[in-house]
Amino acid sequence: MAFLNFRKLSLWLFILMGIAAPSFAQNDGPSDSFATDSIPDILVAADSIPNKAKKKKRKKNVFYGIKTRKGFTKMGRGKQVTIETFHLLKTYKEPNPYVGEYYVFDARKRKVLKVTSINQKELLNYRILHGPYKKTVGGEVVESGVFYVGTKHARWERYGKNNILIDKVKFYKGWPKESEITYFDNERTKVKEVKPLVNKQLNGTYCLFNEKGWTLIQGKYIDGIKVGIWVEYFTEKNKRRKETQYPASPYKDEQFEPYVLTEWDNEGNLIVQNGKAVPVTKTGGKDPSGKKQAQRPPNSNRNRKQ
């Protein structure tokens, strides 16, 4: 009986193997379903392998490799509330002395300011802007961009009502990105001339320097036309020589004739004021208060020798 039961069991095993054999045979050779069924196991194994190509997570409040801290200002109420969010350098770093326009946060006034120079006294209250900036009015963005050590950098945008883009300009560390910049040296450390170009047209602050880094000529263009006050400096003395008045806008007064607004002689005496010659007096060209009329250039931090 035991022998018969063994034979029956063997027979049943043989039949079962015969039935299962065709199903294995169908998978001989290439098979999409078989390969697909094995994918989950492969993926699980791959997850445990470190991904060397994975990007490093950017450190919080670090921009262009420089540490900052976040700040904001809030003015007004309701629909007219104005909020500015920005980042400040944790450690002071001097902006590019050639640019001439710097953006800072005045800790005393609690305002974001655009200034033409930064001296030692102002450092007590000024904090250099560096990193993303955004300004909103009534919850709508009106301006956004990036600062690089106190100067405009990357893409800047301005918006009107209903979030309509009205202006965009790309900057590179203070100058329009398209600007033509020439240098005195091959290492490009001493700037000679900056022609601010936006869409291949002069727009922005034009500057001409001498080899010491002192300004010789500075003024602004709008759509290729000189506007505002253009300033010329003495080559060696680093003092203002002449201020020429151009129209405030190239479109308001097309008949406007530029004129010399203010001028000084080699001794720093005022010889033209408000477009009129200053009469020679016993004070030697000084005003009645006795104060000398010669002025320093706007960027006082350029006065040092390089």
Buried (B, 14 or more C-beta within 10 A) or exposed (E): EEEEEEEEEEEEEEEEEEEEEEEEEEEEEEEEEEEEEEEEEEEEEEEEEEEEEEEEEEEEBEBEEBBBEEBEBEEEEEEEEEBBBBBBBBEEEEBBBBBBBBBBBBEEEEEBBEBBBBEEEBEEEBBBBBBBBBBBBEEEEBBBBBBBBBBBBBEBBBBEEEEEEEEEBBBBBBBBBBBEBEEBEEEEEBBBBBBBBBEEEBBBBBBBBBEBBBBBBBBBBBEEBBBBBBBBBBEEBBBBBBBBBBBEEBEEEEEBEEEBBBBBBEEBBBBBBEEEEBEEEEEEBBEEEEEBBBBEBBBBBBEEEE
